[in-house]
Amino acid sequence: MDTNLWILVIVAAVVLAAALAGAVVLTVRLVRTRRNLRRAGLPTGPRWVFWGAIAYVVLPTDLMPDPAYFDDIAVLLLTLRSMRASSAPLRRDTRDSAWLTPSDKDL
């Protein structure tokens, strides 16, 4: 094989390995975020969003048939955003130690 072809194969393998590592890291982060939100008693959003994202990463079907995990990473990022957004209306009041919703804060 030509030297340029070997370099191209190695670069492609490194990019695919980095994408796989990113998908694994985001999956672990998603599971930890859900567990931490549940332990704190905060809402984690619809249950199907979490399990749908996990199933999408694990199952071999893809929206974009590609050898990389870029679409899986996008699904995981959207799920993390959805879970964090569902707990955003609750925030800690610094004046007293009560949990308030945005409407309670104005009272």
C-alpha positions in Angstrom: 0.0 0.0 0.0 1.0 3.5 -0.6 2.2 5.7 2.3 -0.5 8.3 1.7 -3.2 5.6 1.9 -1.8 4.3 5.2 -1.8 7.8 6.6 -5.4 8.2 5.5 -6.4 4.9 7.1 -4.7 5.8 10.4 -6.3 9.2 10.5 -9.7 7.7 9.8 -9.2 5.1 12.5 -8.2 7.8 15.0 -11.3 9.9 14.2 -13.6 6.9 14.6 -12.0 6.0 17.9 -12.4 9.5 19.1 -16.1 9.5 18.1 -16.6 6.2 19.9 -14.9 7.5 23.0 -17.1 10.6 22.9 -20.2 8.5 22.6 -19.2 6.3 25.6 -18.3 9.4 27.7 -21.7 11.0 26.9 -23.6 7.8 27.7 -21.9 7.6 31.1 -22.6 11.3 31.7 -26.3 10.8 30.7 -26.7 7.9 33.2 -25.0 9.9 36.0 -27.0 13.0 35.3 -30.3 11.1 35.5 -29.2 9.3 38.7 -28.1 12.6 40.3 -31.3 14.4 39.4 -33.4 11.5 40.8 -31.4 11.4 44.0 -31.9 15.1 44.5 -35.7 14.6 44.0 -35.7 16.7 40.8 -37.7 15.8 37.7 -35.7 14.1 35.0 -38.2 14.7 32.2 -40.1 12.0 30.3 -38.8 8.5 31.0 -39.0 7.7 27.2 -36.4 10.4 26.4 -33.8 8.7 28.6 -34.5 5.1 27.5 -34.9 6.1 23.9 -31.5 7.7 23.8 -29.9 4.7 25.5 -31.7 2.3 23.0 -30.6 4.5 20.1 -26.9 4.3 21.1 -27.0 0.5 21.8 -29.2 -0.7 18.9 -27.5 -1.0 15.4 -30.1 1.2 13.6 -29.2 4.7 12.8 -30.8 7.8 11.3 -27.6 8.4 9.4 -25.9 5.1 8.4 -22.3 5.9 8.9 -19.4 4.1 10.6 -19.0 6.9 13.1 -21.1 7.7 16.2 -21.8 11.4 15.3 -25.6 11.0 15.2 -25.5 9.0 18.5 -23.5 11.8 20.1 -26.1 14.3 18.9 -28.9 12.2 20.4 -27.1 12.0 23.7 -26.4 15.7 23.8 -30.1 16.5 23.1 -31.2 14.1 25.8 -28.8 15.7 28.3 -30.2 19.1 27.4 -33.8 17.9 27.7 -33.1 16.4 31.2 -31.4 19.5 32.5 -34.1 21.7 31.0 -36.8 19.8 32.8 -35.1 20.5 36.2 -34.4 24.2 35.3 -37.7 25.7 36.6 -36.7 24.6 40.1 -33.8 26.6 41.6 -32.4 27.2 45.0 -33.2 30.4 46.8 -30.1 31.9 48.4 -32.0 33.9 51.0 -33.7 30.9 52.6 -33.2 27.2 52.0 -36.5 26.6 50.2 -36.9 25.3 46.6 -38.8 27.8 44.6 -40.3 27.8 41.1 -39.9 31.0 39.0 -43.5 32.1 39.8 -42.9 31.6 43.6 -39.8 33.8 43.4 -41.9 36.8 42.3 -44.3 36.6 45.3 
